[in-house]
Amino acid sequence: MRPLLILVSVLSLSVVLGHAQAPTVPRKPSEATDQKSPLGVARRFVRLESKLAPDQWGQLADFFAQTPKAKRNKVYIVDVIGIGIETKGSSSHVTISTNSLGELDSSLRLSDYPPMRLPLNVPSTSACYGDDYFEFNLLLSGKQRVVTQNGAADQFEGPAAWRVDDTSFEPLITLDTAIRYVSRMREKANDPAVKKNATRSLRILECYKQGRFLPDELSVDATSGCG
C-alpha cells in the first residue's frame, strides 16, 4: 500500500504546483484608478456639476486648482451626449458634447431654447445632435487654493491630482436639476416678474420632460433649427 500513498502524494503536489503556475487573468483598472485619470476626473466633475443648483456650486471647489468663479448670471440646461479628452503631458483639454435645452438667467427666464427635446434613447438623425460644445482644461498639479473662513485664498501643497485649471466656468445642469431649482426658487421669490418667468420656464421644461412639442404660445420664442 505504501507505493499507492506515494503516488497519491505526488499527484497532489502536481495539482498544487499546477495551480501555482497557472497564468493570472489581467485585472481591469479599478474604479479608484479610473477616478484619478483625467477622463475619470472630467466625468465626475461634469456628473456632479450637472446635478447641482447654482446655490450648491461650493461643492465643486475641490475639483479646481484655484478658487472657482462660476458665471452666475446664466446657467445652461443640457443633455450631456459625450465627453472627450486630449492629454498632453500634465495638461488635458476636455470637450463636452451636449444638446442644449436653453439658458436660464438669474430672473429664472429661459431663453435660446429648442421647440422640442431631442430623444436620447434612439439614434438621432438631427444635424444638431450633440453639436453644442463646452470646454475646460485640467492640470496635473499638487497645488490647490482654498478659501478660509475670513475670505482669504490660501494655497497649499497636496498629492498630485488632475484639477480644473480654469478659474471661471460655464455651469451646466440637467433637465431634472433645472426643474427642481426653478420650482424651489419660484416658491421663494417675492418679485411677481420672477414668479412669472419661473412659471413659464417650468412649462417649457415639463414639455421637454414629457417629450412633447411646445405649444404655440411657448414655441414662438424658441430657437429655430434644432429639435
Order of alpha helices (4+ residues) and beta strands (2+ residues): alpha-alpha-alpha-beta-beta-beta-beta-beta-beta-beta-beta-alpha-alpha-alpha
